[in-house]
Structure formats: C-alpha cells, structure tokens
Amino acid sequence: MQAPANTQRVHVGEGWMLSVPARFRVEVGPDGTWSAWDEARVVDVHLVSTGGVEGRPVVARQMLGLPGRQSHEYRRSEGRLEAYADLLEEDEKGKPVLRLASTVAVENRLMACWCTFSDRDDLEWALDVWHSISNDWATRDG
C-alpha cells in the first residue's frame, strides 16, 4: 500500500505498518508503544503477539475474540486481516475528545490503535489511518 500525498508510511513493529501525516512527530516508548502526533491529533499504538496455543496458530478472528460483540461501528475483513473500530466520546483533562479505538489482527498478532482528536471533521483522517493499517503477515503464503 502506498501512502497518500503528504503522508508517510511507517513501520511500527512486528510487521505492522500505517500511514500518518508527514509532519507528525513520532516516538517509541521504552515499553514498545508507538505514538505520532501534531498539535491537534494523536495516534497511539500497542502491539501484542503470541506463539499460538498448543503449537497451533491463533487466527485473526480468534485474536479479536470474534464472533463476540457484532455491533462495532466499523469493520474490516481483508483476507487474513480482521479489524473493528468504534468512535468514543471521552473527557481528557476536562476537555471533550473523540477517539477512534480500533483493534486489528492477523495470525498471532494484534494491534490496538487509538486516533485521538477534538474536531469532528478529523474523523475522516482517523478512518484513513485505520484503513491504512496492514501487516506483512497477512500477505504471506501458507
């Protein structure tokens, strides 16, 4: 996947990639968490992986706990990649914020990604980030 104009395609670890605006600052925490931000928006990522259960891989739907709750606002199913996201309205330091909270999975790997913003017009940006998430494991043979 190629990043749209004025964005950069970044690797966040364990085969996961996403696109964020080129002007975003990026930081990787000592615990492996990944963050990118500008003055009005933030992307936070946390990764989880497993070696499988009793020698068997854990497929994406299992990593997400699906079928489970089916009422997520947004869903993706692209080959070996499964994902869902919900728009949350929260309070952060006394100010209202919107947060697109998403979980994306492939075999034995899961990404939790939160896109935080305060201007409702940035929902399209947050969805673009979510749709840009990929993992090279999803395209492997086998």
C-alpha positions as CSV (number, residue, x, y, z in Angstrom):
1,M,0.0,0.0,0.0
2,Q,1.3,3.4,-1.0
3,A,0.9,6.4,1.4
4,P,-1.3,9.2,0.0
5,A,0.3,12.6,-0.7
6,N,1.6,14.4,2.4
7,T,1.6,11.2,4.4
8,Q,4.4,8.8,5.4
9,R,4.1,5.0,5.6
10,V,5.7,3.9,8.8
11,H,6.6,0.6,10.4
12,V,5.5,0.3,14.0
13,G,6.9,-3.2,14.7
14,E,6.1,-6.9,14.3
15,G,5.2,-6.4,10.6
16,W,2.6,-3.7,11.3
17,M,2.5,-0.5,9.1
18,L,0.3,2.5,8.9
19,S,0.2,5.9,7.2
20,V,0.3,9.2,9.2
21,P,0.7,12.8,8.0
22,A,4.3,13.5,7.1
23,R,4.5,16.4,9.6
24,F,3.7,14.1,12.6
25,R,6.3,13.7,15.3
26,V,7.0,10.1,16.2
27,E,8.1,8.4,19.4
28,V,8.6,4.8,20.5
29,G,8.3,4.3,24.3
30,P,10.6,2.1,26.3
31,D,7.7,-0.5,26.6
32,G,7.4,-0.6,22.8
33,T,4.4,1.6,22.5
34,W,4.4,3.8,19.4
35,S,2.9,7.3,19.2
36,A,2.7,10.0,16.5
37,W,1.1,13.4,16.8
38,D,0.8,17.0,15.7
39,E,-0.8,20.0,17.5
40,A,-4.4,18.6,17.2
41,R,-4.3,14.8,16.7
42,V,-2.6,11.8,18.2
43,V,-2.1,8.2,17.1
44,D,-1.2,5.7,19.8
45,V,-0.3,2.0,19.0
46,H,0.2,-1.0,21.3
47,L,1.2,-4.4,19.9
48,V,0.5,-7.9,21.2
49,S,1.8,-11.2,19.8
50,T,1.6,-14.9,20.7
51,G,3.3,-18.0,19.7
52,G,0.0,-19.8,19.4
53,V,-1.9,-22.2,21.5
54,E,-0.5,-25.7,21.9
55,G,1.5,-25.2,18.8
56,R,-1.4,-24.1,16.7
57,P,-1.6,-20.5,15.4
58,V,-4.3,-18.1,16.7
59,V,-6.1,-16.8,13.6
60,A,-7.2,-13.1,13.3
61,R,-10.8,-13.7,14.3
62,Q,-9.7,-15.5,17.5
63,M,-7.2,-12.8,18.3
64,L,-10.1,-10.3,18.2
65,G,-12.4,-12.6,20.2
66,L,-14.9,-12.8,17.4
67,P,-17.7,-13.5,16.8
68,G,-18.4,-12.0,20.2
69,R,-19.8,-8.4,20.0
70,Q,-21.0,-7.8,16.5
71,S,-22.1,-4.2,16.9
72,H,-18.9,-2.3,16.2
73,E,-19.3,0.9,14.2
74,Y,-16.7,-0.1,11.7
75,R,-15.4,-3.5,10.5
76,R,-12.8,-4.7,8.0
77,S,-12.2,-8.2,6.8
78,E,-9.4,-8.4,4.2
79,G,-8.0,-11.9,3.6
80,R,-6.1,-12.8,6.8
81,L,-6.6,-9.4,8.4
82,E,-9.7,-8.7,10.6
83,A,-10.4,-5.4,12.3
84,Y,-13.0,-3.3,14.1
85,A,-13.2,0.2,15.4
86,D,-15.6,2.4,17.5
87,L,-15.8,6.1,17.8
88,L,-15.7,7.1,21.5
89,E,-16.5,10.4,23.0
90,E,-14.4,10.9,26.1
91,D,-13.2,13.6,28.5
92,E,-9.4,14.2,28.7
93,K,-8.1,16.8,31.2
94,G,-11.5,18.4,31.4
95,K,-11.9,18.7,27.6
96,P,-14.1,16.6,25.3
97,V,-12.1,14.5,22.8
98,L,-13.1,12.0,20.2
99,R,-11.2,8.7,19.9
100,L,-11.4,6.1,17.2
101,A,-10.5,3.0,19.1
102,S,-9.5,0.1,16.9
103,T,-8.2,-3.4,17.1
104,V,-6.6,-5.0,14.1
105,A,-5.5,-8.6,13.9
106,V,-3.7,-11.2,11.8
107,E,-2.5,-14.6,12.8
108,N,-0.7,-14.5,16.2
109,R,-0.6,-10.7,16.1
110,L,-2.8,-7.9,17.3
111,M,-2.6,-4.1,17.1
112,A,-4.6,-1.7,19.3
113,C,-4.7,1.7,17.7
114,W,-6.3,4.9,19.1
115,C,-6.6,8.0,16.9
116,T,-7.5,10.9,19.2
117,F,-8.8,14.3,18.0
118,S,-11.2,17.1,19.1
119,D,-12.5,18.4,15.8
120,R,-15.3,16.0,14.5
121,D,-14.1,16.9,10.9
122,D,-11.0,14.8,11.7
123,L,-13.0,11.6,11.8
124,E,-12.2,11.1,8.1
125,W,-8.5,11.4,8.9
126,A,-8.8,8.9,11.7
127,L,-10.6,6.4,9.5
128,D,-7.9,6.9,6.8
129,V,-5.3,6.0,9.4
130,W,-7.3,2.9,10.4
131,H,-7.8,1.8,6.8
132,S,-4.1,2.2,6.2
133,I,-3.1,-0.4,8.8
134,S,-1.6,-3.5,7.4
135,N,0.7,-6.3,8.4
136,D,3.1,-8.2,6.1
137,W,2.0,-11.5,7.8
138,A,-1.5,-11.1,6.2
139,T,0.1,-11.4,2.7
140,R,2.4,-14.4,3.4
141,D,1.8,-17.7,1.7
142,G,0.7,-20.7,3.9
